[in-house]
Amino acid sequence: MRSDRSNSSVLQLTTVWNNSRRLEGKKTCRNVSVKLHSDVPAPTIFLVVEANGGLNQQRSSICNAVAVAGLLNATLVIPQFQFHSVWKDPSKFEDIYDEEHFIKILEGHVRVVRKLPKFLKKSFHHNFSNIPKFRVKAWAQASYYMAAVHPVLKKKGVVRIAPFANRLALEVPPSIQYLRCLANYEALKFSVPISVLAEQLVTRMVQISSSTGGKYVSVHLRFEEDMVAFSCCEYDGGKEEKKEMELARERGWRGKFKRKGHTIRPDLNRISGRCPLTPLEVGMMLRGMGFNNNTPIYLASGKIYREERNLAPLKQMFPLLQTKESLATPEELSSLMGYSSRLAALDYTVCLKSEVFVTTQGGNFPHFLMGNRRYLYNGHAKTIKPDKRKLVSLFQNTSISHDSPCIV
């Protein structure tokens, strides 16, 4: 973090904590889109996409699908969600998002329907696998869609793209970028069961934060078993941890890490700042930055690896630490249990409303959240994104105490 004083490299907490963010109204998407007019016939060609990954990778897919539908002047069928071997969430679009709101907000820009019309289903014998399918390369240019996809779309009336995550280039015409923005920040609204409970958790977190004027810090911690395994980093679990991680990698990625020529270098990964921060390391960083043990913290995370042991130090340093499981009753969470994306949506909302957001590992969740917070708070949201390569050297210095200033 940069200091607010040019002659000092130590973070000043007045920058991120004592001065509240300014709520001057949210940003707006730059409207350079050509709206559809009521006297223009609705598109009679249809785009079907199958979004893959977890909550925020699916979110990326949805935003890109809206943009591609606009580019191709096609009607978008509500995206389907592929079942992911790691996330293991069978939720459909309407289970996570307000489908009616999505369709309404995009009206006049991109036509959206819940299902393919019957005549098209019949022409493909009611079998989705018969629909022409494209395997689009990652970050494909808009020109590719016009040259390769659009002719088939016009001829067949419908095309299917699967998988569909990062399948559209970042640089696209302004009118198409507008559709991305509109989908992400206006059209995608969590479903009523999720949004109602999420707002209740925000309210409870604000009440717990009464000593700080209702302000709290949210931390996105990526220390789940699959994340630790994928990182190929070593912690202090010895042979037992190594065996657990090898099994987890095989379950999730089926031999990817045993391919010829693939070398696992935990030491190099750590020096390079690629290792997920442990709960203890997150606590040390925050205390070194000046957050004391009265700081209210909301921890957004999946099931933490060896949770009882690994989370204990962070709880000791920050007794006011809360999670969705501690803020909500078992009865309130019961309808969401077993649905990782719906639970992640709760974390997303509580982090969105926090005074300060701390990201520890990168990925889709913090990227979408940081953008959403900038949009919601007109660019004045506060984020702490540590330089983990510098943190490694600090953590290895055993002479540093909690009272020492932390440069991150």
N, C-alpha and C positions, 0 to 999 in steps of 0.2 A: 504494500500500500504506500502511496506517496503521502508525505506529510503535508500539512497546510502551512508549514513554515519552510521557506526555501533553504534556510541555514541549518535545518535539522532533518535527519533521516528517520526519526522515530515518529510513529503514528500518533497523532493527537486525537484523543477520543471526542473532543469537541466537534470534530469534523463529522463523525458518524453516529454520535449518540446524543449528546446534550442538545444539539440544535435539531429540532424536528424537521422532517421533510416538508416541503411546501406543497400544499394541495391546491394547485392553481387550475385544476381541470385537466382531464386527460388529453393526450395527444390525439390527433385524428389521422387516419390514413389519407395520404395525398390522393384526392379523387381525380384521376385522369382517365377513368374508365368511360367507355362509350356505353351508356345504358341501353338496354333493350326497350323498345317501345311497344305499347299495347297493340298497335296495328301491324306489328311484324309477327308472322307466324312463329310459334315456338319451334326450336330445333327438333327435327325428327330423327336425328342420329344420336346414339347413346354411348356414354363412356362408363365402363364398369372397371373398378379398381379393387384390389385386395391388399389392404394395409397390413403390414407386418410389424412385429416388434412389440414393445411395451407402450404405455400410455402416451408418451411424448413422441416416440417414433411414429406411432399411429397418427398423432396430431400433425406431424410433418407431412405424412401421406395425405391427409385430408386437405390441408392447405394447398399442397401441390396439385391434388386432383381437381380442386376448384379452379386453380389457375390454368391447368391443361384443358379443362372443359371449356373455359372461356376462350382460350387460344384456338381450339378446334371448332368453336361455335356448336358444341354438343350439349345435350342434356346429361347431367351427371346423375347416376344412380347412387343412392346412399351407399358409401363405401362399406365393404365387408371387411371384417377383421379376421386375419389368419390366427390360428392357435399356435402360440409360441412355446417351444420346448422348455424354456427357462421361466417365462412369466406364467405359463399354464393358466391363462384366464380366458374362459369361453364367452366373455361379455360381447354383446352386439352393440352397434352404434347407439341405439336408443337407451341402452342400459347405462351409458356413460354421459351422453350428451342429450340436450333438449332438441329432439329432431324437428319439431314444429318451428322452433325459434330459428334453427339453422336454415330451413327452407325459406322462411319469411324474410330474414335479413338479406339473403342472396337474391331474392326476387327482384327482377329487373336487371340483374347483372348476369347471373348464371341460373338456368332452370334446373331444379333438383327434384327428382321423384324418388319414391321409396322403393319401387319395383319396376322391372322392365315391363312394357306393355305386353298384353297377352299374345298379340299377333307375332311379336318378335320371339317370344318364348316358344310358340308353336313352330315357327320356322326353323328353330334349332332343336326341335324335339324335346323341349323342356329340360335340356341338359346344358348347364353352363360350360361344360368342358368342350362343347361343340362350337362355342363362340370363338372367333379368331383371337388368338392370344399373342401378345407381344411381351418379350422379355427385354425391357428397355435398359440400357446401360445406365449406371449411376451418373447423375449430373448431366443428363442429355440436354442439348440445346433446343431452343424453341424451333429452330429450323429443322431438326430431326423429326419432330412431331408433325410438322407440316408436310415434309417430304415423304416420310415413311408410314406414318399412322393415318393421316387424314385421307389419303386415297382409298385405303382399305375401309375406313370408317364410312365414307360416302357410298362405297359399293355394297358393303354388307349391312350397314345400318347400325352396327354395334361392334365394339372391340373391347377386349378385356386385357388389362395390364396387371401382371402378377409376377413377382411381388412388386409392391409400389411404396417405396419409402423416399429415399433421396434420388428420385428419378427425374428431377428437373433442375436445370442449372440455376445458380444463384442470380446470375445476370440475365434478366429477361426484359422485354419491353415494359415501360412504366405502367401501361394499362393492365398488364398481366400481373405485375408486382402488386398493384392496388388490390387485385382480387385475393392474392395471398394474404395481404394485411387484413382485409375485410373479413376473410374467413377466420383467421387466427384470433383477432382481437374483438370481433363483434359477433360473428355467427356462431362460434363454438362456445356454448354455455353449458355447464354441467347440468345433468338431469336433476329434477326436483329432489329426489331422495338424497342425492349426494350434496347438492348445494345447501339444502336446509341444515343437514348435520354439520357441514363444513362451517357455515356461519355461526352455528352454536359453539363450535370449538374455538373459533376466533374470539367470540364474546367471552368465553371462559378464560382464554389466554390473556385477554385485556384485563379482566378482573384480577387474575393472579399478578399482573404487572402494575398494580395500583401504586406501588412505591416508586415506579418510574414513569408515572403519568400515562399508564396504559401502553407504553412502548416495550416491545420485546424483540429479541434476536432470534432469527430462525437459522438453523444449520442443516444443510443437506449432507448427510453422512453416507458414503458409499462403502460400507464395510460388511456387506452381506457375503455369504459364503461364495456365491457365484462370482462376485466382483473380486474377491480376494484370490480366488482360483484363477480367474482370467488374467489378472495382473501378473501372475507368476512371481510374486514377491514372497519373501519369507519373513515371518515374525518370530515369536519366541515359543512356538508350540512344539518344536523338535520333530522327532520322527513321526509322532502321531499326527501332527499338523500336515506334514509332507504327504502322508498316506491319504489323509482326508482330501487334500487339494488335488492329488492325482485322480482320485475317484470322481471328484466334482468336475474336473476338466473332461474326463471321459464321458460322464453323463451328459454334460451340456454341449460338448463340441466334437465328440466321436473321433478321436484320433488326430485332431488338428494339431495338437501340441507334440505329437510323436512322429510327425512327418520327417522324412529324410532331410537333413540340413537344418532342421529347427533346433536351436539351442536356447535353453532357458538360463538366463543370467540374472538371478535375483539381486545381486550386488549392483550390477550396472543399472537395473531398473530403478533401484532406490536412489542412486546418485543422480540419475536423470530426472528424478521427480515424478516417476510414473506410478509409484506405489500409493494405494489408497491410504489416507491418514487414518490412524486408529483413533478411537474415542479419546484415549489419553493424550495423543498428540494434538487433537483439536482443542482439548481443554487447556493444555500448556500454551498453545498459540493464543487463545483468547485471553487467558490470564496475563500473558506477557504483553498483550496489547492494551491492557488496563481494565478489562471487564472484571469486576469483582464478584464475590460469591453471592451477591444479592441480585445478580443479573438474571432476569427471566429468559429462559431459552426454550424454544420449541425445536425438537429434534425430528427431522423428517428422514425416515429410513425404512427399509424393509427389515426382515429378520436379521439382526446383527450376528455375525459369526461369533460363536461362544459368548453369547450376550451377557450372561451373568458375570463372567470374569472380566470381559473387555469393557463393559459399560460402567462398572463400579467406580473407576477413578474419575470419570467425567461427572457422575452424579455427586461424588464427594466434593469436587471443585465447584459445582453449580447445583446446589440443593433445590433450586426452583426449576430445574429441568423438567420439561413435560414432553409427552408424545401423544399421538392420537389415542393410544391404548389407555393412558393415564387420564386424559381429558374426557373421554367418552366412557359410558357404561358398557358392559358386555352386551346388554340388550340392544343398545343403540348401534353397536358395530356388527351385530349378529347377521344382518342381511347383507353385509359387505364382505364378511369373512370368506376366504377362498377365492376372492376376486381381486387380484393384485392391482389391476388398473384402477378400480373404483377406490381402493384404499389409497393409492398414490394420488388420486384426485383430491382427497381430503388434505394430504400433505401439501399439495400444490396450492390450495386455497389459503391455508394458514400461513404458509411462507409468503404468499403474494401480499398479505396484509401486514406483514411484519415491518418494523422500523428499519431493521438491518438484516440483510440476507447474507449468509456465509456459504460459499460453495467450496467443496474440498476435493473434487475429483473431475469435474467436467462432465460432459455427456448431454443428452437431450433435455433432461429435466432442468438443470440450471440455465441452459441456453435459452429455452423457451421462457423460463420464469424471469430471467433478467430483462428480456425484451418486453415481457408483459408488464413488469413493474415500471419500466421506463415509460411505457405507453400510458399506464394507469395514473402515474404520478407526474406526467408531463416532463419526464427526464430527470426528476429529482429523487429517484429511488437510490438507496445506498446499498452497495454490494462490497463484500470483502472476498477477494479472490487471491489467495496466498500464492507466492512463488515457492513451490515445494522443493525446488533444487536448493534454494537458500535455507529453507527450513531444515533440510537434512543436516547441514553443518551446524545449525543452532542446536538441534536435538542431540547431536553427538558431543556437544560441549557440556560436560557434566558439572561445570562450575557455575552455570547459569541457573538462577532461582526464579520463582514465580514473580518476584519483584523486579527482575531485570526487564528493561524495555525490549520488546520484540520487533525486529525489522522484517516485515514480510512483503 
